[in-house]
Amino acid sequence: MAPLLGLDVASLSLAFLVLLGIHVTTALVAIVTGLIAMFSRKGSGRHIVAGRFYFGAILVVFTTACAMSAFRWPTDAPLVAAGAVAAAAATYGFAYRRLHRPGDAPHIIAMGISYVAMLTAFYVDNGPQLPVWRLLPTWSFWFLPAIVGTPLIVRAVLKHRNHRSPVTTRG
């Protein structure tokens, strides 16, 4: 491990730092666009565009995580697994929504799982270095995102269980 801006990183090699820059940037895009999609009206243009950006960002985050894991393998294997869950769930949620109308619950559940898995990987990797999170036991990094996220996903499914999105033209 090497220090970079007060944080420990796996390597200071140019290849790793480029991957890390792409990873962090697209992870921030995923976090923001995921929130926009969550809090915008389902079926609206804002929701659809934010969801597409989220999906693309998650795939880039997972790809860069896999590449960066080569610098800390096998230590990063659990993070790659969490990233795989995030990418697979987002892929399922995206594909399900495009292929099935109506049908919000599987889409909401899959995208919610994707977001929770992404945050889990972040906290497992970075929690020990974050001001408040470093006070928590290590196991909590694995479970707190799901403990908080699961009731929110259930609430969203219940809220939209009878929802019928307007049919939109897809290009």
C-alpha positions in Angstrom: 0.0 0.0 0.0 1.1 3.5 -0.8 -0.2 6.8 0.5 -2.0 9.1 -2.0 -3.7 12.3 -0.8 -4.0 10.8 2.7 -5.5 7.5 1.5 -3.8 4.1 1.1 -3.8 2.9 -2.5 -2.5 -0.4 -3.9 0.1 1.2 -6.2 1.4 4.5 -7.5 2.1 3.1 -11.0 0.7 5.2 -13.8 -1.5 2.3 -15.0 -3.1 2.0 -11.6 -3.5 5.7 -11.1 -5.2 6.1 -14.5 -7.6 3.2 -13.7 -8.2 4.7 -10.3 -9.1 8.1 -11.8 -11.5 6.5 -14.2 -13.0 4.3 -11.4 -13.5 7.1 -9.0 -15.0 9.5 -11.6 -17.4 6.9 -12.9 -18.3 5.8 -9.4 -19.3 9.4 -8.6 -21.4 9.5 -11.8 -23.1 6.2 -10.7 -23.8 7.5 -7.2 -25.3 10.8 -8.5 -27.2 9.4 -11.5 -28.5 6.5 -9.3 -29.9 9.0 -6.9 -31.4 11.1 -9.7 -33.1 8.0 -11.1 -34.4 7.0 -7.6 -35.9 10.4 -6.9 -37.3 11.2 -10.3 -40.7 10.2 -11.5 -40.6 6.7 -12.9 -40.9 6.6 -16.7 -40.0 10.3 -17.0 -37.2 11.4 -19.3 -35.0 12.3 -16.4 -35.4 8.9 -14.8 -34.7 7.1 -18.1 -31.6 9.2 -18.9 -30.2 9.0 -15.4 -30.8 5.3 -15.4 -28.9 4.8 -18.6 -26.0 6.8 -17.3 -26.1 4.8 -14.0 -26.0 1.5 -15.9 -23.1 2.6 -18.1 -21.2 4.0 -15.1 -21.7 0.8 -13.1 -20.3 -1.3 -16.0 -17.2 1.0 -16.2 -16.8 0.9 -12.4 -16.9 -2.9 -12.4 -14.4 -3.1 -15.3 -11.9 -0.8 -13.7 -12.3 -2.6 -10.4 -11.5 -5.9 -12.1 -8.4 -4.3 -13.7 -7.2 -2.7 -10.4 -7.7 -5.9 -8.5 -4.7 -7.3 -10.3 -2.6 -5.0 -8.1 -4.0 -6.5 -4.8 -5.2 -10.0 -5.7 -6.5 -12.1 -3.9 -7.2 -9.3 -1.3 -9.6 -7.7 -3.7 -11.6 -10.8 -4.6 -14.5 -10.0 -2.3 -14.7 -6.5 -3.8 -14.7 -7.9 -7.3 -17.6 -10.2 -6.1 -19.6 -7.2 -4.8 -18.9 -5.4 -8.1 -20.1 -8.4 -10.0 -23.3 -8.4 -8.1 -23.7 -4.7 -8.8 -23.1 -5.1 -12.5 -25.2 -8.2 -12.9 -28.1 -6.7 -10.9 -28.0 -3.5 -13.0 -27.8 -5.5 -16.2 -30.8 -7.5 -15.2 -32.8 -4.5 -14.0 -32.0 -2.5 -17.2 -32.8 -5.5 -19.5 -36.0 -6.4 -17.6 -37.3 -2.9 -17.8 -36.6 -2.6 -21.5 -38.2 -6.0 -22.3 -41.2 -6.0 -19.9 -44.0 -3.5 -19.6 -45.5 -3.1 -17.1 -43.3 -4.6 -14.4 -41.7 -2.3 -12.0 -40.9 -4.6 -9.1 -38.1 -6.7 -10.6 -36.6 -3.6 -12.1 -36.7 -1.7 -8.8 -35.3 -4.6 -6.8 -32.5 -5.3 -9.3 -31.4 -1.7 -9.5 -31.7 -1.3 -5.8 -29.5 -4.3 -5.2 -27.0 -2.9 -7.7 -26.8 0.4 -5.8 -26.5 -1.3 -2.4 -23.8 -3.7 -3.8 -21.9 -0.7 -5.2 -22.0 1.1 -1.8 -21.0 -2.1 0.0 -17.9 -2.4 -2.1 -17.0 1.2 -1.5 -17.4 1.0 2.3 -15.6 -2.3 2.5 -12.6 -0.9 0.7 -12.7 2.7 2.1 -14.6 2.5 5.4 -11.5 2.0 7.5 -10.1 5.3 6.1 -13.3 7.4 6.4 -13.8 9.7 9.5 -17.0 8.3 11.0 -16.9 4.8 9.4 -13.5 4.0 10.8 -15.1 3.9 14.3 -17.4 1.1 13.2 -16.5 -2.6 13.4 -15.2 -4.0 10.0 -18.2 -6.4 9.6 -20.5 -3.4 9.5 -19.1 -2.3 6.2 -20.5 -5.4 4.7 -24.0 -5.2 6.2 -24.9 -1.5 6.8 -25.6 -0.7 3.2 -28.0 -3.6 3.0 -29.6 -2.9 6.4 -30.4 0.7 5.2 -31.1 -0.2 1.5 -33.4 -3.1 1.9 -36.3 -1.3 3.6 -35.9 1.5 1.0 -36.2 -1.0 -1.8 -39.2 -2.6 -0.2 -40.8 0.8 0.2 -40.2 1.7 -3.4 -41.7 -1.7 -4.6 -44.8 -1.2 -2.5 -45.1 2.4 -3.6 -45.0 1.4 -7.3 -46.7 -1.9 -7.2 -49.7 -0.7 -9.1 -47.8 1.8 -11.1 -48.0 1.7 -14.9 -45.3 3.7 -16.6 -46.3 5.6 -19.7 -45.2 3.9 -22.9 -42.3 5.8 -24.3 -40.7 5.8 -27.7 -37.3 4.2 -27.5 -34.6 5.2 -29.9 
